[in-house]
Amino acid sequence: MDAFYASVELLRYPQLKGLPVVIGGGRRREDDALLQGREPGQPLSAIPLDMFPRLRGYTGRGVITTATYAARQFGVGSAMGLMKAAKLCPDALLLPVDFDEYRRYSRAFKAVITDIAPVMEDRGVDEVYIDFTAVPGGQREGGRVLARLIQKSIFEATGLTCSVGVAPNKLLAKMASEFHKPNGIAVVHEADLQPLIWPLPVRKINGIGPKADAKLAAHGIHTIGELAARDPAWLREHFGPTHGSWLHDAAWGRDDRPLVTESEPVSISRETTFERDLHAVRDRAELGAIFTRLCEQVAADLARKGYAGRTVGIKLRYADFKITTRDHSLPAPVARATELRQAAGQALKRAPLQRPIRLLGVRVGNLCKLGANGQPLPDVTQSPKNKPKVHPALDGIAQTALLF
């Protein structure tokens, strides 16, 4: 989906369309004032621009979740600190994240897709792969007809746009989906590997991060074509047998991963970064309230997805960015907020609390599925049924994948 969180916000505030808008941080007093300061009956679309908070003068430590394309032109992007973004684009409008609304739109656009092409791999709130090998008309114009139908259907149902990459496998579809954003379609065939893929930087391969990129650059490898030209034995020698072989296959556009249409989550967690460092003694009340809220949010996530967990853990990131985690195992799975709060508190007691804290997180693992009566089903997480289910039509045959 194109700038998904920001696009959802623009549906709510259409007067911000075309302006630099940044989504990030939690709800603040300014945001509440924006909503409460409206005249009775005044729609959100009628709120004047001068009532929206701007990045200018921002002093917190929030992080950008996403930004509109107008903001990205200033170098502002996801995962950037809001203070840095304020220097790059001080006049950008700042809106808080609203995950409930984003999840609602996520379910809506995925329902549209599965009505058209039911074999879908869910890759998060704003991204999916689909297989359209068996979809009637799916091969027309190399997949463009189906891609346009999906774009049109999603827009009519939600008002949102998406970009589609069409390719023989997931690796190439992922890269193709970035070619013509926003609201674009790119089709990549095997014959397009050399002219379209090889000139791209190696970072465009999903799975090559900053460290691998730096190591490749140290060996004079900057583009995918330069990576493809390296001998597989040399890659295995310098990057290990498994990773080296994968690098060679990826550079040559090879990817035989099937679409995973169903899988069980490994854990469910929530975390938050504070606007200022908090101390376990001096800020005990504030930390306690945040801790309780995180447990309540995790409990709500568990209830929505129908899970309970036997392991409850906490995560702390200190002012020096060092991280500590602690887990507390339970004899029986729990899901209620009070139970999670108690177990997480036990884990927290075993963590060093002398240093200032900048982030707190709560996690539930060792999950088990709950039945209709709210009781755990037998050993779901250890059962072979927990393995990803691959659609029978995809087993052992070539696929055509789309990525949003």
Sequence and secondary structure as in RCSB ss.txt:
>XXXX:A:sequence
MDAFYASVELLRYPQLKGLPVVIGGGRRREDDALLQGREPGQPLSAIPLDMFPRLRGYTGRGVITTATYAARQFG
VGSAMGLMKAAKLCPDALLLPVDFDEYRRYSRAFKAVITDIAPVMEDRGVDEVYIDFTAVPGGQREGGRVLARLI
QKSIFEATGLTCSVGVAPNKLLAKMASEFHKPNGIAVVHEADLQPLIWPLPVRKINGIGPKADAKLAAHGIHTIG
ELAARDPAWLREHFGPTHGSWLHDAAWGRDDRPLVTESEPVSISRETTFERDLHAVRDRAELGAIFTRLCEQVAA
DLARKGYAGRTVGIKLRYADFKITTRDHSLPAPVARATELRQAAGQALKRAPLQRPIRLLGVRVGNLCKLGANGQ
PLPDVTQSPKNKPKVHPALDGIAQTALLF
>XXXX:A:secstr
 TTHHHHHHHHH GGGTTS EEEES   HHHHHHHHTS TT  GGGS GGGS BSTT  S  BEEEE HHHHTTT
  TT BHHHHHHH TT EEE   HHHHHHHHHHHHHHHHHH   EEE STT EEEE TTSTTTTGGGGHHHHHHH
HHHHHHHHS    EEEESSHHHHHHHTTTT SS EEE  GGGIIIIITTSBGGGSTT  HHHHHHHHHTT  BHH
HHHTS HHHHHHHH HHHHHHHHHHHTT      EEE   SEEEEEEEEEEEE TTTTHHHHHHHHHHHHHHHHH
HHHHHTEEEEEEEEEEEETTS EEEEEEEEEEEE SHHHHHHHHHHHHHTS  SS EEEEEEEEEEEEEB TTS 
B TTTTTSGGGS EE GGGTTS   EEE 
